[in-house]
Amino acid sequence: MSTLNEKQFRATTIVNFYRENNEDLSRTLKHFKNQNYSESTIRRAVKRYTQTGSSKFKTISGRKADVMTHEKIKRMTKAFEKDPETSMREMAAKLSADLLRYNIGN
């Protein structure tokens, strides 16, 4: 599966080619099908461009994911080793992190 950055790069490449070739969809389809792009990918990128004027994807709504750094993991592991009887809820309050979302290694 492709990352969002890879998909965005492909969409931008398709749209740039489309614009450079006088917005000729058939030429764009032929060119990118020869490069093993699916027809639906090409059509979606061109459609997004014609509707919005940009090849960029919409931003994904919702709460941003919390990033678990090595430092946070060490801190949590140390806290649980020090006091293994503490509940997840109490530990989350102590560490001011939402530990209920994470599975700490056995």
Short mmCIF file of the C-alpha atoms (twelve columns), coordinates in Angstrom:
data_MODEL
# 
_entry.id   MODEL 
# 
loop_
_atom_site.group_PDB 
_atom_site.id 
_atom_site.type_symbol 
_atom_site.label_atom_id 
_atom_site.label_alt_id 
_atom_site.label_comp_id 
_atom_site.label_asym_id 
_atom_site.label_seq_id 
_atom_site.Cartn_x 
_atom_site.Cartn_y 
_atom_site.Cartn_z 
_atom_site.pdbx_PDB_model_num 
ATOM 1   C CA . MET A 1   0.000   0.000  0.000   1 
ATOM 2   C CA . SER A 2   1.267   3.466  -0.871  1 
ATOM 3   C CA . THR A 3   1.812   6.224  1.613   1 
ATOM 4   C CA . LEU A 4   -0.075  9.483  1.343   1 
ATOM 5   C CA . ASN A 5   3.129   11.203 0.177   1 
ATOM 6   C CA . GLU A 6   3.572   8.692  -2.659  1 
ATOM 7   C CA . LYS A 7   -0.053  9.105  -3.707  1 
ATOM 8   C CA . GLN A 8   0.288   12.895 -3.595  1 
ATOM 9   C CA . PHE A 9   3.454   12.714 -5.709  1 
ATOM 10  C CA . ARG A 10  1.672   10.566 -8.325  1 
ATOM 11  C CA . ALA A 11  -1.331  12.903 -8.411  1 
ATOM 12  C CA . THR A 12  0.911   15.946 -8.839  1 
ATOM 13  C CA . THR A 13  2.860   14.221 -11.625 1 
ATOM 14  C CA . ILE A 14  -0.369  13.325 -13.436 1 
ATOM 15  C CA . VAL A 15  -1.795  16.839 -13.119 1 
ATOM 16  C CA . ASN A 16  1.442   18.474 -14.271 1 
ATOM 17  C CA . PHE A 17  1.496   16.272 -17.365 1 
ATOM 18  C CA . TYR A 18  -2.195  16.981 -17.976 1 
ATOM 19  C CA . ARG A 19  -1.630  20.742 -17.771 1 
ATOM 20  C CA . GLU A 20  1.522   20.660 -19.944 1 
ATOM 21  C CA . ASN A 21  -0.421  18.793 -22.647 1 
ATOM 22  C CA . ASN A 22  -3.268  21.289 -22.979 1 
ATOM 23  C CA . GLU A 23  -5.491  19.335 -20.583 1 
ATOM 24  C CA . ASP A 24  -5.781  16.434 -23.025 1 
ATOM 25  C CA . LEU A 25  -7.227  13.577 -20.967 1 
ATOM 26  C CA . SER A 26  -6.770  10.882 -23.613 1 
ATOM 27  C CA . ARG A 27  -3.074  11.710 -24.008 1 
ATOM 28  C CA . THR A 28  -2.662  11.753 -20.224 1 
ATOM 29  C CA . LEU A 29  -4.409  8.393  -19.870 1 
ATOM 30  C CA . LYS A 30  -2.284  6.820  -22.594 1 
ATOM 31  C CA . HIS A 31  0.961   8.191  -21.149 1 
ATOM 32  C CA . PHE A 32  0.367   7.024  -17.588 1 
ATOM 33  C CA . LYS A 33  -1.216  3.692  -18.508 1 
ATOM 34  C CA . ASN A 34  2.095   2.914  -20.238 1 
ATOM 35  C CA . GLN A 35  3.742   3.564  -16.860 1 
ATOM 36  C CA . ASN A 36  1.358   1.094  -15.165 1 
ATOM 37  C CA . TYR A 37  -0.840  3.675  -13.452 1 
ATOM 38  C CA . SER A 38  -4.444  2.543  -13.136 1 
ATOM 39  C CA . GLU A 39  -7.027  4.423  -15.166 1 
ATOM 40  C CA . SER A 40  -9.045  5.229  -12.034 1 
ATOM 41  C CA . THR A 41  -5.992  6.824  -10.384 1 
ATOM 42  C CA . ILE A 42  -5.416  9.024  -13.420 1 
ATOM 43  C CA . ARG A 43  -9.064  9.995  -13.731 1 
ATOM 44  C CA . ARG A 44  -9.400  10.784 -10.004 1 
ATOM 45  C CA . ALA A 45  -6.312  13.010 -10.062 1 
ATOM 46  C CA . VAL A 46  -7.569  14.913 -13.117 1 
ATOM 47  C CA . LYS A 47  -11.084 15.183 -11.661 1 
ATOM 48  C CA . ARG A 48  -9.717  16.555 -8.372  1 
ATOM 49  C CA . TYR A 49  -7.709  19.119 -10.351 1 
ATOM 50  C CA . THR A 50  -10.645 20.210 -12.534 1 
ATOM 51  C CA . GLN A 51  -12.970 20.526 -9.526  1 
ATOM 52  C CA . THR A 52  -10.623 22.197 -7.062  1 
ATOM 53  C CA . GLY A 53  -7.818  23.647 -9.180  1 
ATOM 54  C CA . SER A 54  -5.295  21.637 -7.182  1 
ATOM 55  C CA . SER A 55  -3.893  18.112 -7.172  1 
ATOM 56  C CA . LYS A 56  -3.680  18.048 -3.384  1 
ATOM 57  C CA . PHE A 57  -5.763  15.676 -1.292  1 
ATOM 58  C CA . LYS A 58  -8.148  17.031 1.324   1 
ATOM 59  C CA . THR A 59  -6.767  17.074 4.818   1 
ATOM 60  C CA . ILE A 60  -8.029  14.261 6.977   1 
ATOM 61  C CA . SER A 61  -10.288 15.482 9.730   1 
ATOM 62  C CA . GLY A 62  -10.245 14.256 13.281  1 
ATOM 63  C CA . ARG A 63  -8.001  14.170 16.261  1 
ATOM 64  C CA . LYS A 64  -4.298  13.931 15.556  1 
ATOM 65  C CA . ALA A 65  -2.581  10.743 16.674  1 
ATOM 66  C CA . ASP A 66  -0.368  10.956 19.735  1 
ATOM 67  C CA . VAL A 67  3.224   10.152 18.878  1 
ATOM 68  C CA . MET A 68  4.852   7.550  21.091  1 
ATOM 69  C CA . THR A 69  8.507   8.450  21.408  1 
ATOM 70  C CA . HIS A 70  11.174  6.235  22.924  1 
ATOM 71  C CA . GLU A 71  11.331  8.684  25.823  1 
ATOM 72  C CA . LYS A 72  7.600   8.288  26.571  1 
ATOM 73  C CA . ILE A 73  7.829   4.516  26.371  1 
ATOM 74  C CA . LYS A 74  10.833  4.446  28.729  1 
ATOM 75  C CA . ARG A 75  9.016   6.711  31.163  1 
ATOM 76  C CA . MET A 76  5.913   4.502  31.168  1 
ATOM 77  C CA . THR A 77  7.877   1.266  31.439  1 
ATOM 78  C CA . LYS A 78  9.925   2.618  34.336  1 
ATOM 79  C CA . ALA A 79  6.791   3.829  36.112  1 
ATOM 80  C CA . PHE A 80  5.119   0.416  35.783  1 
ATOM 81  C CA . GLU A 81  8.257   -1.422 36.925  1 
ATOM 82  C CA . LYS A 82  8.433   0.840  39.958  1 
ATOM 83  C CA . ASP A 83  4.758   0.359  40.846  1 
ATOM 84  C CA . PRO A 84  3.221   -2.603 38.944  1 
ATOM 85  C CA . GLU A 85  0.012   -2.556 41.017  1 
ATOM 86  C CA . THR A 86  -1.021  0.880  39.712  1 
ATOM 87  C CA . SER A 87  -3.974  0.873  37.330  1 
ATOM 88  C CA . MET A 88  -3.678  2.214  33.792  1 
ATOM 89  C CA . ARG A 89  -6.015  5.073  34.668  1 
ATOM 90  C CA . GLU A 90  -3.957  6.127  37.699  1 
ATOM 91  C CA . MET A 91  -0.725  5.859  35.735  1 
ATOM 92  C CA . ALA A 92  -2.189  7.967  32.922  1 
ATOM 93  C CA . ALA A 93  -3.094  10.637 35.437  1 
ATOM 94  C CA . LYS A 94  0.414   10.491 36.904  1 
ATOM 95  C CA . LEU A 95  2.188   10.649 33.560  1 
ATOM 96  C CA . SER A 96  -0.375  12.950 31.944  1 
ATOM 97  C CA . ALA A 97  -0.591  10.612 28.950  1 
ATOM 98  C CA . ASP A 98  -3.458  8.596  27.613  1 
ATOM 99  C CA . LEU A 99  -2.011  5.147  28.299  1 
ATOM 100 C CA . LEU A 100 -5.300  3.389  27.666  1 
ATOM 101 C CA . ARG A 101 -4.600  3.608  23.930  1 
ATOM 102 C CA . TYR A 102 -1.250  1.873  24.022  1 
ATOM 103 C CA . ASN A 103 -0.241  -1.700 24.644  1 
ATOM 104 C CA . ILE A 104 2.957   -1.736 26.663  1 
ATOM 105 C CA . GLY A 105 5.117   -4.817 26.040  1 
ATOM 106 C CA . ASN A 106 4.845   -7.790 28.396  1 
# 
